Amino acid sequence: MLDHIGLVVSDYAKSKAFFERALAPLGYSCLMEFSGAAGFGAAGKPDFWISQGQASTPPVHVAFAVPDRATVDAFHKAGLGAGGRDNGAPGLRKEYHPDYYGAFIHDPDGNNIEAVCHKPA
């Protein structure tokens, strides 16, 4: 089981603003911040971190499990509104399994950020 994950970002302020908006529909907010690092999470536990530095090459893929399809839709809309680039509109991805409903956004550094619900509609 993972406890937390961190991404190195090339523009801390821009990425922090992006993730504050894109992850809000998931119930995430910035829970901790240090010089050049921010921890996002829900229920008082930061489990997704960003820090200033040279961004990952190649970009990485991070998927957030969410409770329902409406949250996937809200994440996609918020991510686009925060300046993310579409990498897959909300929808079923039956090649993974019949109920895999996900959406994908590229963050400011090109990382593929996903929200996914595995439950039936």
N, C-alpha and C positions, 0 to 999 in steps of 0.2 A: 504494500500500500504506500502510495506517495504521501509525504507530509507537506511538501511545498515544491514549487518550481520557480526558477528565475530566468528572466530574459535580459540580456544586455541591449540597451537601446542607444541609438546615435544622438537623439535629441530628447533629453529627459523631460523637459517641460512639455513638448509637443506630445510625447508618448503618454505622459501622466494624464494630460487633458483628454487624450483619446480614450484611454482605458477607464477613466472616471465615467465617461458618458457611455461607452460601449458595454461595460460590464454592469451598469446600474440596473438594467432589467433582470439580471441574475441575482439581484440583492447584494451585489458587491459594492464596496466603497473602499477608499484609501483608509486603512486602519492604523498604519504606522508609516512614519517617514523619517529618514535619516538623511544626511548630506548625500544627495545624488542617488537615493534609493527609496522606493515606496513599496509597501506591502498591501495588497488588496485582498479582501475576503469578505466573509459573511459571518454573522454570529460571533464576532470578536476574534476570529482566527484568520490571520493573513496567510494565505496559501499560494498566492500568485504575486511574484515580486518582479519589479523592473529596476535596473540600475544603469547609470550613465557609463558609457564606454564605447568600444568599437562593436557595432552590431554583429550578430552571428552571420556567418557566411558558410554554407547557404542558410537561408531563413529556416525556421523551425515551424512545426505544427503543434498547436496546443488546443485540446478540445475540452470544453466545459460541459459536464452532464447537467441537464436542466429537467425540471419536473414535468413540463408539458410543452406541446407544440406552440402554444401562444407565446411562451417565453423565447423560443427559438426565433419566432417572427419578430418579437420586440427587440431582441439582440441584434438581428440583422439590420432593422430600421435604425436603431441607435448607433450601430457601428458605421453605417453609411453617413448618418447625420454628424458623426464625430470626425468625418474626413477619411474613413477607411475606404478601401477599394473592394468592390464586390468580387468574390471568388466562388460564388455559388449561392444562388437564392434559396430561401427556405423551401424544403421539399423532401419527399421520400428518396432515399438512396437504397433501393431494394437489392442492389448488388451486395450490400453488407448484410442486411436481413430485412424481412417484410415491414417492420415498424421503425426502421432507422430514419428519423426525421432530423435533418441538420441544415445549417447555414454556415457559410464561410466568408470571412472578411480578412483582407490583408491589412495589417497595422501599418503605421508610418515607415517601418523598416522592412516591410514585405513578409513578415511572419504571417502564417495562415492560422487565424484564430477562428475557432468553431464553437458553436453551441449545438448540442445534440440531445434529443429525447429518444429513448428506446421503447417507449410505451405506445400501445395502440391509440388511435384517435379517440 
